[in-house]
Amino acid sequence: MKKAKASRWRICLFACLILGGAARADEEAAPAASSWALPDWASLSGYVRPEVALKASDREDPFNQRGNLFNGVPVARHSFVADDVTTRNGQPADNYLNLAFLRAELDASLRFSPQLSLTAKLRGIFDPAAYDEFDPGAVGSQAAGSLYGRPNYFKYDVEGSGHPQPLDWAGRNYQLYFPALFLEYSNGPLDVRVGNQQIAWGQAIFFRVLDVPDGLDLRRHSALDYASEEFSDKRVPAPAVRVLYQIADHWLADGFVQKFQPTVYGNPNTPYNAIPSQFTVHDNYRNYDSKLDYGLRLKADFGDIGLQAIAARRYNPDGVYRWTASGVNRDLPGAPGSGGVLAQTPFEVDPTGVWSSAEWFTYAGMARLNGLDGLNAAVRDFPAAALLGAAQVPTYDLARQELDTFFQASGSGLRGHIQRSYRAETDLGGGASYVISAAPGSLLDQLIINVEALYVPDRTFTDPSLGAGFLRKHEWTTALVMEKYQRFSASLPATYMVFQWLHKTESDLFGRYLGGMGGDVSKPPPGYGGGYNAFALALQQPFPNLIWRADFAALYDPKGGILLQPAVRWKPNGRFTVEAFYNFIDGHLGTPTNNALSTFDYASEVTLRVGYQF
């Protein structure tokens, strides 16, 4: 209790200091900022912004050690040897924050000639770790891997590579990187950008259909940021050459070649980690570090009609997963020499692993995996498992008994080891938009209807068994977007409105194969047909003088999930901005493991951001 109270006081003090500091900065620094004198060929600006996400529920991230659903819960185990009851020794957390960090950004541009310029954007993040953190010593953990001890909030760990992201430096509490650092040459219809940059394609908002060049960086607030910003802070920058050429009055060609950079997920035991922390991920990106992505986009505008088409050859940045040998030589209690055999299987003896078949099957369902097939794949693909007495089994009941037998033998728990790798794919897509002309002021007048479609032949998916053989499926992704500005009152600026429908034939919003949906502690996943659907609605209402703005966004998964995000923005002057938004997430309107949003429904929260621009 003393530790929890101290943590609360530290959280409150941190919040007060950063919010108060931002307000003082606005009062004290404004005169100095306005006195800067730069030549007309250079510009410099930036901002400082503390961000705090306050929990609106008492739930912790269940994918983390301190939020594990089985911590402190007695669970019966029924093995081939004997029945017993085990209680996972994980310590439940008592957090009041999901997020608290300080962000700063510096933007600079230099113009060397009318045709040549340099753009640079440097961003820094500092997280003081004001959380009730996981302590491996408190549970006797010796888990292998640099990310599986004390939480590391920003390091991207790749085996055999000390610096997998160019122009990005990160550690336990900080990240410093260049979202942009490129030279740009413009001459008539030609524009060439060379250097580190983000590339955004497509017209769809929120949903990524044709937006294929870049992966996402989810270390900073995961996918739960301000909806109106879309993915501006998330796209992973990469060294690239991008060429845009205005072929004729109506046609634009946009091509790129860039270094392949993968999506970066939140690290284990950090606030928004989404991979169960009972499993160790071996990221194999070192074998893809020299790979290139490339693509071409053609875009045309003919008055009220817009057309576009893309073709790209890329490595899917989300990656695919399968079992891998742990390489950890740690004996089963009472079985000298068993560690050498266990090292050749995907398992490691450690109390941060899985303790019971009930935990195994529960988390398999939550991860959209098949717990029965997963056990069989771990035995089939790693012959050393047979030396320990493991065998493939045909039924859930036998799988429970076999799993509980090995969990009993471990003395505490078994960690699973999985490998992340990447597969090349060809992305082909197109889109069309049309602007409706109707009676001035009507709801239909100037309504923009946009349709986008992407086809990926033989896309590679993680097998829900985590087996060595990945799944290959043809996938279609389509989106319908309708957006417009509508004036509802003469005393208010126009309201921006957008509605979207997303349909995917093989995977959900986060790219998880639909065949892994619907499993739980009592049954393997049946999956479902008919594809994945999601609907989004967003409204944005500025007020007179543009000092206040109200936003609202909603995301609905018909399989039983919803996210609602009301927001307000206050900008009293050009330097000072306050933004607050509430994320309400419910993934239990239907079967939780059938919908995408249940992954984050612990994260209902109120986020406050206070920014000072200079």
C-alpha positions in Angstrom: 0.0 0.0 0.0 2.8 2.4 0.8 4.3 1.9 -2.6 0.9 2.4 -4.3 0.4 5.7 -2.4 3.9 6.9 -3.2 3.2 6.2 -6.9 0.0 8.2 -6.8 1.7 11.2 -5.3 4.5 11.0 -7.9 1.9 10.8 -10.7 0.0 13.8 -9.3 3.2 15.8 -8.8 4.4 15.0 -12.4 1.0 16.0 -13.9 0.9 19.3 -12.0 4.5 20.1 -12.9 4.2 19.5 -16.6 0.8 21.2 -17.0 1.9 24.2 -14.9 5.2 24.4 -16.7 3.5 24.5 -20.0 1.3 27.4 -18.9 4.3 29.3 -17.5 6.2 28.7 -20.7 3.3 30.4 -22.6 3.5 33.5 -20.4 7.3 33.8 -20.1 8.7 32.6 -23.4 6.3 34.3 -25.9 8.1 37.7 -26.0 11.5 36.0 -26.6 10.1 33.8 -29.4 8.7 36.7 -31.3 12.0 38.5 -31.3 13.8 35.8 -33.3 15.1 37.1 -36.6 15.8 34.6 -39.4 16.7 35.2 -43.0 14.0 34.6 -45.5 15.7 31.5 -46.8 15.4 29.7 -43.4 12.6 28.9 -40.9 12.5 27.4 -37.5 9.6 26.4 -35.3 8.5 23.8 -32.9 6.5 22.9 -29.8 6.7 21.4 -26.4 3.7 19.3 -25.2 3.1 17.2 -22.1 0.6 14.4 -22.5 -1.3 12.6 -19.8 -3.8 9.7 -20.2 -5.8 9.2 -17.0 -7.5 5.8 -16.6 -11.3 5.8 -16.6 -11.6 2.2 -15.3 -9.8 0.0 -12.8 -8.6 -2.4 -15.5 -5.0 -3.0 -16.4 -3.6 -4.2 -19.7 -4.3 -8.0 -19.5 -1.4 -8.7 -21.9 1.1 -7.4 -19.3 2.5 -9.3 -16.3 0.8 -7.0 -13.8 -2.5 -7.1 -15.6 -2.6 -10.8 -16.2 -6.1 -12.1 -15.6 -4.8 -15.1 -13.6 -2.6 -13.2 -11.1 -3.6 -14.3 -7.6 -6.4 -16.5 -8.8 -6.5 -20.2 -7.7 -6.8 -22.4 -10.8 -7.4 -26.2 -10.8 -5.0 -28.2 -13.0 -5.8 -31.8 -14.2 -2.7 -33.5 -15.4 -1.9 -37.1 -16.4 -0.1 -37.4 -13.0 -2.3 -35.7 -10.4 -4.7 -32.9 -9.9 -3.7 -29.7 -8.0 -4.5 -26.0 -7.6 -2.0 -23.3 -8.6 -2.0 -19.6 -8.1 0.0 -17.4 -10.4 2.4 -15.2 -8.3 2.1 -12.1 -10.5 1.4 -8.9 -8.6 -1.7 -6.9 -9.7 -0.9 -3.2 -10.5 -2.6 -0.1 -9.2 -2.1 2.5 -11.9 -4.0 5.8 -12.3 -2.3 6.6 -15.6 -2.1 4.8 -18.9 0.3 7.4 -20.3 2.4 10.3 -19.1 5.2 11.8 -21.2 6.7 15.0 -22.5 7.0 15.5 -26.2 9.1 18.2 -28.0 9.6 18.9 -31.7 11.8 21.2 -33.7 11.0 21.9 -37.4 13.5 23.6 -39.6 13.8 24.3 -43.3 16.6 25.8 -45.4 16.2 27.1 -49.0 19.5 27.0 -50.9 17.9 28.1 -54.2 14.5 28.5 -55.7 14.7 24.8 -56.6 16.6 23.2 -53.7 15.6 23.0 -50.0 16.2 21.0 -46.9 13.4 19.9 -44.5 14.3 18.6 -41.0 12.0 17.6 -38.2 13.5 16.4 -34.9 11.2 14.9 -32.3 11.9 13.8 -28.7 9.8 11.9 -26.2 10.6 11.5 -22.5 8.6 9.2 -20.3 9.4 9.4 -16.5 7.8 6.0 -16.0 5.3 7.2 -13.4 3.6 3.8 -13.4 3.2 0.9 -11.1 5.7 -1.1 -13.1 6.5 -4.8 -13.4 9.5 -5.8 -11.2 11.0 -9.2 -12.4 12.7 -9.6 -9.0 9.4 -9.6 -7.2 8.3 -12.8 -8.9 11.7 -14.5 -9.2 11.9 -14.1 -13.0 15.1 -14.8 -15.0 13.4 -14.5 -18.4 15.9 -14.3 -21.3 15.8 -11.2 -23.5 16.6 -7.5 -22.9 12.9 -6.5 -23.0 11.6 -9.0 -20.5 13.0 -7.6 -17.3 12.4 -4.0 -16.2 10.0 -2.4 -18.7 11.7 -0.5 -21.6 9.3 2.0 -23.1 11.0 2.9 -26.4 13.8 0.5 -27.4 13.1 -1.5 -30.5 14.9 -4.7 -29.9 16.1 -6.8 -32.9 18.3 -9.8 -32.5 21.8 -9.2 -34.0 21.1 -5.5 -34.7 22.0 -2.7 -32.3 20.4 0.1 -34.4 17.6 -1.2 -36.6 16.0 2.3 -37.2 18.2 4.9 -38.9 18.0 8.3 -37.4 16.2 6.9 -34.3 17.8 6.7 -30.9 15.8 5.1 -28.1 16.2 3.8 -24.5 14.1 2.8 -21.5 12.7 6.4 -21.0 13.4 8.3 -24.2 13.1 8.4 -27.9 14.8 10.9 -30.2 14.3 10.6 -34.0 13.9 12.4 -37.3 10.4 12.0 -38.8 11.8 14.0 -41.7 15.3 14.9 -42.9 15.4 15.2 -46.7 16.5 17.3 -49.5 13.8 18.4 -52.0 14.4 19.5 -55.6 11.5 21.2 -57.4 11.6 22.3 -61.0 8.4 22.8 -62.9 6.4 19.6 -63.0 9.2 17.6 -61.2 9.6 17.2 -57.5 12.3 14.9 -56.0 12.7 14.2 -52.2 15.8 12.3 -51.0 16.3 11.3 -47.4 14.4 10.2 -44.3 10.7 10.7 -44.9 7.1 9.5 -44.3 5.0 8.7 -47.4 1.2 8.9 -47.2 -1.0 7.5 -50.0 -4.7 7.1 -50.5 -7.8 9.2 -49.7 -9.4 7.0 -47.0 -9.3 8.6 -43.5 -8.6 6.4 -40.4 -8.6 3.2 -42.5 -5.5 2.4 -44.4 -6.3 0.9 -47.8 -4.0 2.4 -50.3 -1.7 3.8 -47.7 0.9 1.0 -48.0 4.4 2.6 -48.1 5.0 2.9 -44.4 4.4 0.7 -41.3 3.3 2.2 -38.0 5.1 3.1 -34.8 2.8 2.2 -32.0 5.2 2.9 -29.1 3.6 6.3 -28.5 0.0 5.8 -27.3 -0.5 2.9 -29.6 -3.5 3.5 -31.9 -5.5 5.5 -29.4 -4.4 9.1 -30.2 -6.5 12.0 -31.4 -8.6 10.6 -34.3 -8.4 13.8 -36.3 -4.6 13.5 -36.6 -5.0 10.1 -38.3 -1.6 8.6 -38.7 0.6 11.7 -38.9 2.6 10.7 -35.8 2.5 7.0 -36.5 4.0 6.3 -40.0 7.5 4.9 -39.6 10.0 7.2 -41.5 12.5 5.5 -43.8 15.4 6.6 -46.1 13.8 6.9 -49.5 13.8 8.5 -52.9 10.4 9.9 -53.8 9.7 11.4 -57.3 6.5 13.3 -58.1 5.9 14.3 -61.7 3.0 16.3 -63.1 2.6 14.4 -66.4 -0.2 16.7 -67.8 -2.7 19.1 -66.4 -4.8 16.3 -64.8 -2.2 13.5 -64.1 0.3 13.1 -61.3 2.8 10.3 -61.0 4.2 9.5 -57.6 6.9 6.9 -57.2 9.2 5.8 -54.4 12.0 3.5 -53.5 12.8 3.1 -49.8 14.5 1.0 -47.2 12.1 -1.5 -45.7 11.2 -0.5 -42.1 8.7 -2.7 -40.1 5.9 -1.7 -37.8 7.0 -1.2 -34.2 4.8 -2.5 -31.5 4.6 -1.5 -27.8 7.2 -3.3 -25.7 6.2 -6.0 -23.1 4.9 -4.6 -19.8 4.4 -1.1 -21.2 1.0 0.5 -21.0 -0.4 -0.5 -24.4 1.5 -3.8 -25.0 -0.8 -6.1 -27.2 1.3 -9.3 -27.4 0.9 -11.5 -24.3 4.0 -11.0 -22.2 4.1 -14.7 -21.3 5.7 -15.0 -24.7 9.2 -13.9 -25.9 9.4 -12.4 -29.4 12.6 -12.9 -31.4 12.4 -10.2 -34.1 14.2 -11.4 -37.2 14.4 -8.0 -38.9 18.2 -8.2 -39.2 17.7 -10.5 -42.2 15.6 -7.9 -43.9 17.5 -4.7 -43.0 18.9 -4.3 -46.5 15.5 -5.0 -48.3 13.8 -2.3 -50.4 10.2 -1.4 -51.0 9.1 0.4 -54.1 5.9 1.5 -55.7 4.1 3.9 -58.1 0.9 5.8 -57.8 -1.0 7.6 -60.6 -3.5 10.2 -59.6 -5.9 12.2 -61.9 -8.4 15.0 -61.3 -11.1 15.8 -63.9 -13.2 18.4 -62.2 -15.7 16.5 -60.0 -14.1 13.1 -60.7 -10.8 11.8 -59.2 -9.0 8.6 -60.1 -6.0 6.9 -58.7 -4.1 3.6 -59.1 -1.2 2.1 -57.2 1.2 -0.8 -57.6 3.8 -1.6 -54.9 6.2 -4.4 -54.1 6.9 -4.4 -50.4 7.6 -6.4 -47.3 4.5 -6.4 -45.2 5.7 -4.3 -42.2 3.3 -6.0 -39.7 5.3 -9.2 -39.9 4.2 -12.8 -39.3 4.9 -15.1 -36.3 5.7 -18.8 -35.6 7.2 -20.9 -32.8 11.0 -20.8 -32.5 13.5 -22.6 -30.3 14.0 -20.8 -27.0 17.7 -21.4 -26.8 17.4 -21.1 -23.0 19.1 -24.0 -21.1 17.2 -24.1 -17.8 16.2 -27.4 -16.2 12.8 -28.5 -15.2 12.9 -28.9 -11.4 14.1 -32.3 -10.4 15.1 -33.2 -13.9 18.9 -32.5 -14.4 19.9 -32.1 -18.0 16.4 -31.3 -19.2 17.3 -27.7 -19.9 19.4 -28.7 -22.9 16.4 -30.5 -24.4 14.0 -27.7 -23.5 16.3 -25.2 -25.3 15.5 -27.0 -28.5 11.8 -26.4 -28.0 9.8 -23.1 -27.9 9.7 -23.1 -24.1 11.7 -21.7 -21.2 11.1 -22.3 -17.5 10.2 -19.0 -15.8 7.4 -17.7 -13.5 6.4 -15.0 -16.1 5.2 -17.7 -18.4 1.9 -19.6 -18.5 0.9 -21.6 -15.4 -2.1 -23.6 -16.4 -4.0 -24.9 -19.4 -6.8 -22.5 -18.4 -4.4 -19.6 -18.9 -3.0 -21.1 -22.1 -6.4 -21.4 -23.8 -7.7 -18.1 -22.5 -4.7 -16.1 -23.9 -4.7 -18.1 -27.1 -8.2 -16.8 -27.7 -7.3 -13.3 -26.7 -4.4 -13.4 -29.2 -6.6 -14.8 -31.9 -4.7 -18.1 -31.9 -5.7 -21.8 -31.7 -4.5 -23.2 -28.4 -5.0 -26.9 -29.4 -3.3 -26.5 -32.8 -0.7 -24.4 -31.1 0.3 -27.2 -28.8 0.4 -29.7 -31.6 2.5 -27.4 -33.8 5.0 -26.9 -31.0 5.4 -30.7 -30.7 5.4 -31.4 -34.4 7.8 -28.7 -35.5 10.3 -29.3 -32.7 11.2 -33.1 -32.4 13.1 -32.5 -29.1 9.7 -32.0 -27.4 9.1 -35.8 -27.8 12.2 -36.4 -25.6 10.4 -34.8 -22.8 7.3 -36.9 -23.3 5.2 -34.4 -25.4 2.9 -35.7 -28.1 0.3 -34.4 -30.5 -3.2 -34.8 -29.2 -6.6 -34.7 -31.0 -8.9 -33.2 -28.4 -9.2 -30.2 -26.1 -9.4 -32.5 -23.0 -6.2 -34.3 -23.8 -4.5 -31.0 -24.6 -5.5 -29.7 -21.1 -4.1 -32.7 -19.4 -0.8 -32.6 -21.4 -0.4 -28.9 -20.8 -1.1 -29.1 -17.1 1.3 -32.0 -16.8 4.1 -29.8 -18.2 3.1 -26.8 -16.2 3.2 -28.9 -13.0 6.6 -30.1 -14.0 7.9 -26.6 -14.6 7.4 -25.7 -10.9 6.0 -22.3 -11.8 5.4 -21.6 -15.5 6.7 -22.0 -19.1 7.4 -19.1 -21.4 6.7 -19.5 -25.1 9.2 -18.2 -27.7 8.0 -17.0 -31.1 9.9 -15.5 -34.0 8.8 -12.5 -36.1 9.7 -12.4 -39.7 8.5 -10.5 -42.8 7.2 -11.6 -46.2 7.2 -9.8 -49.6 3.9 -9.1 -51.3 2.6 -7.2 -54.3 -0.1 -4.6 -53.6 -2.4 -3.6 -56.4 -5.1 -1.0 -55.9 -7.2 1.8 -57.2 -9.8 4.3 -56.3 -12.3 6.8 -57.6 -14.0 9.9 -56.1 -16.9 12.0 -57.2 -18.1 15.4 -55.9 -21.9 15.7 -56.0 -23.5 19.0 -57.1 -26.9 19.6 -55.7 -29.0 22.5 -54.3 -26.7 25.0 -52.6 -26.7 24.4 -48.8 -28.3 20.9 -49.0 -26.8 17.9 -47.4 -25.9 16.4 -50.8 -24.2 19.5 -52.3 -20.4 19.1 -52.4 -20.6 15.7 -50.8 -17.4 13.8 -51.8 -17.8 10.1 -52.3 -14.6 8.1 -52.5 -14.1 4.4 -53.0 -10.7 2.6 -52.6 -9.8 -1.1 -53.2 -6.6 -3.0 -52.6 -5.9 -6.5 -53.9 -3.0 -8.6 -52.5 -2.5 -12.0 -54.1 -1.0 -14.6 -51.8 -0.7 -12.4 -48.8 1.1 -14.2 -45.9 -0.6 -14.5 -42.6 0.4 -16.0 -39.2 -1.1 -19.4 -38.8 -3.3 -19.5 -35.6 -1.3 -22.6 -34.6 2.0 -20.6 -34.8 3.2 -23.5 -37.0 6.2 -23.3 -39.2 4.1 -23.0 -42.4 2.5 -19.7 -42.8 -0.9 -19.2 -44.4 -1.2 -17.6 -47.9 -4.5 -16.1 -48.9 -5.7 -13.6 -51.6 -7.0 -10.6 -49.8 -9.2 -7.7 -50.8 -9.5 -4.5 -48.8 -12.1 -1.9 -49.7 -13.4 1.3 -48.2 -16.3 3.6 -48.9 -15.8 7.2 -47.7 -18.3 10.0 -47.7 -17.2 13.4 -46.5 -18.3 17.1 -46.7 -18.5 20.4 -44.9 -22.0 21.5 -44.0 -23.2 24.9 -42.6 -25.9 24.3 -40.1 -26.0 27.8 -38.6 -25.1 31.3 -39.8 -23.4 31.9 -36.5 -21.1 28.8 -36.7 -18.4 27.8 -39.1 -19.2 24.8 -41.3 -19.2 21.3 -39.7 -16.9 18.7 -41.2 -18.5 15.3 -41.4 -17.1 11.9 -42.6 -18.5 8.4 -42.7 -16.5 5.3 -43.7 -17.0 1.6 -44.2 -14.1 -0.8 -44.3 -14.3 -4.4 -45.6 -11.5 -7.0 -45.5 -11.9 -10.5 -46.8 -9.2 -12.3 -44.7 -8.2 -10.3 -41.7 -9.4 -7.8 -39.1 -8.6 -4.2 -38.5 -5.2 -5.1 -37.1 -4.3 -7.7 -39.8 -5.1 -10.8 -37.8 -6.4 -13.8 -39.8 -10.1 -14.3 -39.4 -9.7 -18.1 -38.9 -8.2 -17.4 -35.5 -11.4 -15.6 -34.2 -13.8 -16.7 -31.6 -11.7 -19.1 -29.4 -11.8 -19.1 -25.6 -11.0 -21.4 -22.7 -13.6 -23.9 -23.6 -13.2 -24.2 -27.4 -10.8 -23.6 -30.3 -11.5 -20.7 -32.6 -14.2 -21.4 -35.2 -13.3 -18.3 -37.2 -15.9 -16.7 -39.3 -16.7 -16.1 -43.0 -18.0 -13.1 -44.8 -15.0 -10.9 -44.1 -14.4 -8.2 -41.6 -16.4 -5.0 -41.5 -15.9 -1.8 -39.6 -17.7 1.6 -39.7 -16.4 5.0 -38.7 -18.0 8.3 -38.2 -16.3 11.6 -37.4 -17.5 15.2 -36.8 -15.6 18.4 -36.3 -17.2 21.6 -35.3 -15.1 24.8 -35.0 -16.6 27.8 -33.2 -16.4 31.5 -34.0 -12.9 32.9 -34.0 -11.6 29.3 -34.1 -10.6 29.4 -30.4 -12.7 26.4 -29.6 -13.3 23.2 -31.6 -15.4 20.2 -30.7 -14.7 16.8 -32.3 -16.3 13.4 -32.2 -15.2 10.1 -33.6 -16.7 6.6 -33.5 -15.5 3.2 -34.7 -18.0 0.3 -34.7 -17.2 -3.4 -35.2 -20.4 -5.3 -35.9 -19.0 -8.4 -34.2 -19.3 -6.6 -30.9 -16.9 -3.7 -30.4 -17.2 0.1 -30.2 -14.9 3.0 -29.7 -16.3 6.5 -29.0 -14.0 9.6 -28.8 -15.5 13.0 -27.9 -12.9 15.7 -27.9 -12.5 19.4 -27.3 -9.7 21.7 -28.5 -8.9 25.2 -27.0 -6.5 27.5 -28.8 -6.6 31.0 -27.3 -3.7 32.2 -29.3 -1.2 31.1 -31.9 1.1 29.6 -29.3 -0.9 27.8 -26.7 -3.2 24.8 -27.3 -5.1 22.5 -24.9 -6.7 19.3 -26.2 -8.7 16.8 -24.2 -10.4 13.6 -25.5 -12.0 10.6 -24.0 -11.6 7.1 -25.3 -14.5 4.9 -24.4 -13.9 1.3 -25.6 -16.2 -1.6 -25.2 -15.3 -4.9 -26.9 -17.8 -7.0 -25.0 -21.0 -6.2 -27.0 -20.6 -9.6 -28.6 -18.0 -12.4 -28.4 -14.9 -10.5 -27.3 -12.5 -12.7 -29.4 -14.6 -12.1 -32.5 -14.1 -8.3 -32.7 -11.0 -6.2 -33.1 -11.6 -3.6 -30.3 -11.7 -6.0 -27.4 -7.9 -6.0 -27.6 -7.9 -2.4 -26.1 -11.1 -2.3 -24.1 -9.1 -2.0 -20.9 -7.8 1.3 -22.1 -10.8 3.6 -21.5 -9.2 6.9 -20.6 -9.2 10.7 -20.6 -6.2 12.2 -22.4 -5.0 15.8 -21.8 -2.4 17.5 -24.0 -1.1 21.0 -23.3 1.1 22.4 -26.1 3.2 25.5 -26.5 4.3 26.4 -30.0 7.3 28.6 -30.8 
